[in-house]
């Protein structure tokens, strides 16, 4: 699922992790949310990112954090 939503390419944004099909850095989503913006605000500011992509990235991040909290 990750490769369908986000990717890294040295030719795009100097290799920064971006949403597939965009030049929007994944970091921008987290920066906006940390600043108090809603998901809708982020999507309004970055219309090339779909709601499904943003929600999928949040799910990926949640899973990563949970795996650190509960290592198997």
C-alpha positions, 0 to 999 in steps of 0.5 A, a space after each residue: 500500500 505504501 508505494 501506491 500512496 507515497 514515493 521517493 525519487 531523486 528527480 522529484 523534490 530532491 528525493 523528498 518523500 512525496 505523495 504519488 502523482 504530486 510534488 507535495 511532500 508528505 512532510 507538508 501534511 504533518 507540518 500542517 496538522 502540527 500547526 493546527 490546520 485540519 485535514 480539509 485545510 491541507 487538502 484545500 491548500 494542496 488540491 493535487 493530494 486526494 483525501 484517500 492519499 492523505 488518510 492512507 499516509 496517516 494510517 501508515 504513520 499510525 501503524 509505524 508508531 504502534 509498531 514501535 510502541 508494541 514491538 513483536 
